[in-house]
Amino acid sequence: MDKYNYSSHRDKAFVKRVTEGTLERKLQIDYILDQFSKVPVSKMKPLIRNLMRMSVYQLLYMDSIPDSAVCNEAVKLAGKRGFKGLSGFVNGVLRNIARNRQKIDYPNLSIRYSMPEWLVEMWTNAYGEEKTRCILDGLLEEHPVTIRLKESLSRQQEEEWQQWLEREDVKVSRHPYLAYAYQLENIEGIRNLPGYEKGYFVVQDVSSMLVTEVAAVESEEQILVLDVCAAPGGKSLHMAEKLGAHGNVVSRDLTEYKVSLIRDNIERLNYENIVAEVFDALVLDESLIGKADVVLADLPCSGLGIMGKKRDIKYRMTPELLKELEELQKQILEMVWQYVKPGGILIYSTCTINPGENQDQVKWFLEEHPFELESLLPLLPEPLKEEGKGGMLQLLPGVHETDGFFMARMKRKIRV
């Protein structure tokens, strides 16, 4: 999109929609093509294969484009890219799909929702079929951009910001869970939005904001927060905002590039109580053992809860990779719990909806380490209170108004 920044907003929105939609619906589209084409998708020329996928997506999911325009444009593109001899094939298959799309029947949830079968099976076993359908529906919904507005802004600054957005024809709505969270629609590039350069807001999902809420870092005493896998820094920055002059945040990640993202946001938001450092979470920092009031362990995970925004995850993830990630999480937890002072808090969180990385991981950790769960009930917004009373919260796409996300609040025992 940056490369074609000279294009109109409408053209860029079209390219983005077709690209993301085709990728998201790929399994379903390939199934449809195999029903109508004598040449299986796997045997098509790569360019023709993706041209057909893009065209089927437009036929099924973009009502504003006439079927004839989709078919004619596909034929033109095939010829333009050196496949004029396949024009009849492209035209015939697409027009046949257009005429018969109401008769297409999907054999299972995997094809209907374009989700790998092993993931559908895993969620059905964990959550039941009804809730799994809600998750699958939720992942395919439109996802507005969610931002966290700085709570330190004055009422006048907040009103001024909303007026700026309205003049840019951006649709703004407050999120039902948190007063400082807003959803934005009809935007063209977050960096171009009014208030971005002034540091008025951070792009962050509400599920991520809730991590800071359940950490409950607001205090009259000086607090040290350590974020061990922080990039791009949303939670660290939120922690710094909540602490103000009453504490400091050490925000770490593995590479200089990742840490540079955190530093850029620190500078833009003008926070003075946070420092970003390059540090491997698998290495023990003896200087911080028993020093942190709060350790935030938002660890590398499968990302299955954010597939609605990162559509390629479902095609790259495998059961074997899930097991590798679960083992990596254990290895990191074995190191970072040691930074929590007795009576201090460890927040474990992921952006996935796989119980093996979430509830099962917490159960293992509590059996092996001197920690106990603390209820989230008094720390969560009203719609979520009951679900967090056990000390863990699993947010699900389609069920909650957030990304799929997990968090647990664990207190280190003073005496073991």
N, C-alpha and C positions, 0 to 999 in steps of 0.2 A: 504493500500500500504506500509505503514511503517513496518507493521508486516511481510510482505513478501519482504523485501528490498533485500534479497539475490537472488531473482528471476531475470531473464534477463530483459532487457529493453523491448524486444519484448513481453515476457509473461505478464509483467505488463501493457503494452499498450493494449494488447488483453483484459485482465480482465477489465480494465477501460472502454474501448470502449463498450464491451458487457453490462456491468453494467449500464453505463450512457445511452446508446442507448435504452436498453430495458425499462428503467424507462421513458425515454422521449417519447417513442412510445407506451406506455402501452395501452392506450384506443384503438388505431388502431389495435394493436396485439390481444387484447381481442376480438374485433369485428371479426377479421379474424378467430380466433380459434372457435368462436361460429358458424361460417358459415360451418366449416369443421368437427367439433367434435359433436358426439351425446351427449356427456357429457358437459354441459355448463361450462364455465370457473369458474363461482362462485361455482360449485359443485365439482370441482377437488380437490384432495388432495393438500395442500399448496406446498409441494415440487414439485409435478408433474406440478402444475399450473405454477410455476416460471421456471421450466426446459423447459416447452413448450414455454413460453414467450421468454426465452433466445434463444431457437433454432429457433423460427420464425424470431426473429430479425436477426440472422445470415443468414438465408435463403434469406431474403428480402434485407438486407443492407450491407452484407459483401461478396462481390463477390470473394474475394481471397480464400474463404473456399468452397470446393466442397460440393454440396448438400448431397452426400453420406456420407461424413465425418461428417456433422452436424447431420444427422439422426443416424448414427452408434454411435456417441459419446453420444447422448441423451439416446439411448437404454442402453449403458454401464453404464451411470450415474444412470439411474433409477434402474437397477439391483444392482449396488454398494450400493445404499442408501436404499435397502430393498423393492423395488417395481418391482421385476423381473416379477411378474404376469401381470404387466401393460406394458411390453415391446412391445407387439403386438399393443396395443392402441397407444403408443408413436410413434412407427415406422410408423403405417398406417396413422395417422393424418398428420404427418410431410411430408411424401412422397406425400400425396395427395395435400398438400399445395404447395410443390415444383413443382409438375406437372402443377398446375392450377393457379399459382400466377399471370400470365398475364391476367387472366379473372376476377380477384378481382375488384369489383366496390365499391366505397365508397359513401354512401348516402348523406353526407353533409360535410361541412368544419370541423366540430368538429371531425369526425372520420378520415377524410383524414389527418388532421394535429395533431391528438391526443391532442386536446385542449377541456377542458370542454365547453359544449354548452353555458352556461351562459356568459362565457368570450368572446366567439366569437360574441354573440349577443350584448354585451356591447360595444365592439370595432366597430362593424358594425354600430351601432347607432351613435357612436362618430366620426368615421373616414371614413365611407363608406366601401363598400365591396372590392373595388380594393385595397385601402390602408391596409385594414385588411388582405388581402391575402399577401401583402408585409410583414406585421408584422409577420404573421405566418411562411412564408418562412424564414424570417430573424432569427427567434428564433430557427429554425432547422439547420441553417448553422453551419459550423465548426467555432469555436471561438479561434483564437490565443491568447496567453497571451500578454497583453499590459502592458508596463512598462514606468515609467517616469524616464528618465535619469537626474541626477542632473545637473542643468544648470551651477553650479559653477565648474564643471570639466573643466580642460584645454583641448585644442584640442588634445594634445598628449595623455591624459588619455582616451579620447573618442575613438580615433583611436586604442589604445591599447586594450580597452574593446571589440571593434568589432572584432579585430584579435583573441582575446581569444575565443569568441563565434564561430567564423568560424572554429577554430581548433577543437571545440567540435561538429561540424556539426550542429550547431543551425542556422536555417534560420532567418535572421534579415532583417526587412524592416521598413523604416520610415513611420509613420502615416501621411496621407495627411492633417490633420487638424493642428497639432502642431509639431514644429521642434524638440522638446525634447521628443516626444512620439515615442516609437518603438513597433513593433509587433514581437513576437518571436514564432517560430514553431519548432517542433521536439525537445522539451526539456524534461528532466527527472528530475523533482523536482526543484523548483525554488531556494531552498537553496543551491543546488549543482552548480549553475551557477557561472561562473567567475564574480567577481565584487560584488557579493551579500554581502559577509562578509566585504568587504571594504566600503560598503555603497554607491556604485555608483548609485544604482537605487532603486525604489519602485514599486511594482506591483500595478497598478492603471489604471482603464479604462479612456479613453480620456474624456468621459462624465463627470467624476469626476474632471479631471484636468480643464475642462472648468469653473467649479464653481469658482476656484481661479482666472481665467482670468476675469470673469465678476465681481468679487469683486474688481478688480483693486487696490490691496493693495500696489503696489510699490509707494513709496513716499520719499521725503527728510525729512519729519517730522516724529516724533515718533508716531506710530500707535499701538493701542491695538485691537487685534482680539480675539473674544471669540467664540469657537466652542462648542456648547452645547450638541451635541450627536455625538461624534467624532470617536469612535472606528470603524475600526482598526487604524484610524489616517491619512489616505492618504491626505485628504484635509488640515488638520492641518499642516502636514509636508510640504505640498506644499506652504501653506501660509508662514510658517517660512522661507522656501527657498527664496520666493519672497521678504520678508521684510529685510532679512539680519540684519544689525545693526540698521535698521530704525524702529524697532518695536518688539513687543512681542506677542506670541500666548498663550492663556489659552485654553487647550484642555481637555474637560470633557466628562465623561460617567458615567453610572449608577452603575457599579460593579467594584470591584478590578480586576477581571479577564480581563474585557474589557480594563481597563486603563493600565494594565500590557502589553497588546499588543502594545499600543501607546508608552509606555516607552521603550520597546525593540527596536522599530524602531527609536526613538529619539537617543538612545545610538548608534545604528548601523550607523546611518547617521551623528552622531556627530553634532547635532544642539544645540546651546546654548541659543536660544531665544524663547524656548517653554517649557511649564510646563504642565504635565498631572495630572489631579485631579479627584477623585471620587466625583461626585455631581449629584443629581437628578434634571433633567431639570424641573420637576413639582414643585420644591421648589424655591421660590424667594430668591436670594442672594442680600440682601439690600446693601451690600458693593460695588456692581457693577452697581447699578442703574444709568443710564445715563453716564456711563464711557467708553463704547466700541465704537470705530470708526466703526468696522464691527462686526456684529453678524452673524455667520453661523449656520443656523437651517436646517441641513440635517436630517430630522425627521424620526422616525420609520414609515414604509409604507408597502404596500402589496408586494413590490419587483417584480411586474409583468414585469418590464422592463429587469430583469436579469434572466428570466426563461431559457434562452439559456445556462446559466452556472449553475444554481441551479434548476435542473429539477423537484424536488419534490414540488416546490412552488405551481404549478397549481393544485395539488391534495389536498393540505392542505387549500387553500384559499376558502372562501365562501362569498356570498354577505353580510351576517351578520357580518363577521369579517371585511370586508371592511368598514362598517359603524362604527364599534368600533374604527378602526384605524383613520378614519376621525375625530372622536370626540377626540381621544387622541392628534392628531395634533393640534386641536383647543386649547386644554387645555395647551399644551406646548407653543404655540404661545402667548397665553394670558400672560404667565410669561416672556418669553425671549425678547419680543419687548422692555420691559422696560429698558434693558441694553444698548440699542442703544442711543447714545447721539444725541441731536438735530442736524440735518444735516448729521448724520451718516447713515450707510447702513445696511439693513437686507437682507441677501440672504436666500431665502427659496428654498429647493431642496429636491427631492425624486428620488428613482430609480424605479419609476412605470410609467405606461402609462394609468392610470385611471384618467379621468378628475375630478372626485369627490375629489381626493386627491391633485390635481394640480391646474388647472385653477379655478375651483369652490372654492377651499380653498383660493386662492389669492383674488378672488373677495369678498368673505366674510370678509377677513382680512382688506382689504382696506376700506370697508364700515364701519368698527367698530373701526379703529385705525388711528392715525395721520401720515399716510405714503402715498407715491405716487410712482407709477412705473417709472423707468428710462430706457430709451432705451438701449438695449444691442448692438446695431448696431456697434458702434465704438470699442467694446471690443471683438468681436468674429472673428474667422478666416473667410476668404473670402467666403467659401462655405455655411456658416451659417448666414451671416450678415443679410440678408433680413428677415429671420425668427425670429430674435431677436429684431427687431426695436420696438415692442410693450412693451418691458420690460420683456417678458416671452419667454422661449425657451422649446419646447417639442421635444425631440429626440426620434425617433422610430426605433426599430430593423428592418432591411431590407430596411428602407428608408434612414437612416443615417448610417455612418460607426462607430457606437458606440453602447453601451448598450442603452436600453430604459431609458430615464432620463428626469427630468424636473427641471428647475431653473427659479427663478424670482428675479430681483434686485429691492428693494424698499428703498426709501430714507425717513428718518424721517423728517417731516416738522419742520422748525425752529419756525414758528408761526402757531398756530392753530386758 
